[in-house]
Amino acid sequence: MTQGRSWFRLSALVIGFAFLYIPIMSLVVYSFNESKLVTVWAGFSTKWYGELLHNQQILGAAWLSLKIAAVSATIAVVLGTLAGLVLARFGPFRGRTLLSGLTTAPLVMPEVITGLSMLLLFVTMEQLIGWPAGRGMTTIVIAHVTFTMAYVTVVVQSRLSQMDDSLEEAAMDLGARPSRVFFLITLPIITPALLSGWLLAFTLSVDDLVTTSFVAGPGSSTLPMVIFSKVRLGVSPDINALATIVVAIVAVGVVIAGVMMSRQQKARDRDAQMALAANQQMIESLKKG
Amino acid sequence: MNRVLKRLGLTGQGLVTSVPYLWLVLFFLVPFVIVLKISFSTAAIAMPPYAPLLHWVSEKVVQVQLDFSNFMFLVEDNLYWKAYLNSIMVAAISTILCLLIGYPIAYSIARSPPSSRNILMLMIVLPFWTSFLLRVYAWIGILKQNGLLNNTLMWLGVIHEPLQIMQTYTAVYIGIVYSYLPFMILPLYANLEKMDLTLLEAASDLGCKPWQAFYKITLPLSQPGIVAGCLLVFIPAVGEFVIPSLLGSPGMLMIGKVLWTEFFNNRDWPVASAVAIALLMFLVIPIMYYQRAQDAEAGGGLHR
């Protein structure tokens, strides 16, 4: 009986992961295909990578996307951390439900709605106060911050609610001001959550097509916008090359993150052991004394 | 100094709260009010392409001109009804498919040895970190006439004529299920992993067969996970634009595509706004339901 169930589990996992990874692997394999037809194999070639590196439009768009993502992820982490802190630590207050609604709604809101409403806001603001003048990087950053900070808030809020708040309380009891407690105690503990929140926001920003298309002006085409206009016309081998580069970057990032996490775990285990040993020594010396 | 600030109502907590609050109100809530306003205005050839709602008739009288014609247009034109119903149907079927595929995977991971659970979950989330657009693009190469799937099936001798999958609903379902599967698996796994396994042991001791125990214990207990996963897939899938426009046929009516076309191709901002408001009215109930479920979950975390 147990055997039957483990067979079921194994096949569910194998089929599931095949479904998730075969498309990505096919992108990588066909990026080395000589033929322009992408899926008809005509021999190994790296020429599409060369073509990609000479495509000024794609390179320019990629650079713009990276700049936008770095700026908006940083702002999103600051705002998302504040929102997560408020929701996890400040207890009930007037308007908490609204804040919590405003932070979860962007997670599920269809992007065509978010994009349209943001654009109409920018147009109205320009009419009323003259800012933001035209649309471009600034408007894209504001839009990206708004929907990515929701993800940061969720990450930070869940980390804070799992975290033991006795350390914070102890610091308060010893007379530390709330801001000092935050910077000395809370912030170092939630730093890994902030890091993953930043990476998540960065990825979502680099990847976003729909919201960006609404709020981007002429001459501020991001990478997904360029890819979309190319892909609409059919498959194109240099996009496969681009996808392979993205996959490679993510894979390297995952390996680095994995190594760092296991190192941290080891350091934590070592610290715990040392603390335990010190504790025992103290107890023994107390017994002797 | 502090006392002065406090008297003004400017406490540290208030300041910390107000920064993200103001941002979200200004850039997320206010825009919806503007969309609502523009959905009642008349299209005009101008920049921006709509007529203002408020007219100064004389010095002191403001005339508000509400134009319901955009909504009447939505109701009268069959195209919009079809697009709404179609989007809801496509989203619903994709959600069910996601659940049917995602549940066994989440269940299998949750019942794996604890040491391998994290790495398996990492592998589920990993594709999410690569580009969504490129992952949808990958399916064009697989599903098209002389794509990977057709070539493989013909090589195996299963079929002799290539199947037409691209530009059909099947392709759209595959695309949505593929892109949103992690969103289904994450809440399901979080729920199934917490489950008290002694309940299943008790059931088995009392003579329950494994499938009975699953049906009577595991399934009902995982209901919050199922609800969260389904909402996370269904709500964004209703407004999906990228997948139907890349994998579906050009004539396929989906509301996200209709809104996009009204806005970018027809430049009819008031009708696009009316489409958005109508879509939002439909989605507001599931969104609030999701938000409440999330909040209950987070609240439970606080009391633990």
Interface residues (C-beta under 8 A of the other chain):
Chain A: M1 R5 F8 R9 L10 A12 L13 G16 F17 F19 L20 Y21 I22 P23 I24 S26 L27 Y30 L37 V38 T39 V40 L79 G80 L82 A83 L85 V86 L87 A88 F90 F93 G95 T97 L99 S100 G101 L102 T103 T104 A105 P106 L107 V108 M109 P110 E111 V112 I113 T114 L116 S117 M118 L120 L121 V123 T124 Q127 I142 A143 V145 T146 M149 T153 Q157 S158 S161 Q162 P178 S179 T203 V206 D207 L209 V210 S213 F214 P224 I227 F228 V231 R232 G234 V235 I239 N240 L242 A243 V246 V247 V250 G253 V254
Chain B: G12 Q13 V16 T17 V19 P20 Y21 W23 L24 V25 F27 F28 L29 V30 P31 F32 I34 V35 I38 P48 I101 P104 I105 Y107 S108 I109 R111 S112 L120 L122 M123 I124 L126 P127 W129 T130 S131 F132 L133 L134 R135 Y137 A138 W139 I140 G141 I142 K144 N146 G147 L148 N151 Y178 L181 P210 L231 L232 I235 P236 V238 G239 E240 F241 V242 S245 L246 G256 L259 W260 F263 F264 W269 A272 S273 A276 L279 L280 L283 I287 M288 Y290 Q291 Q294 D295 A298 G301 L302
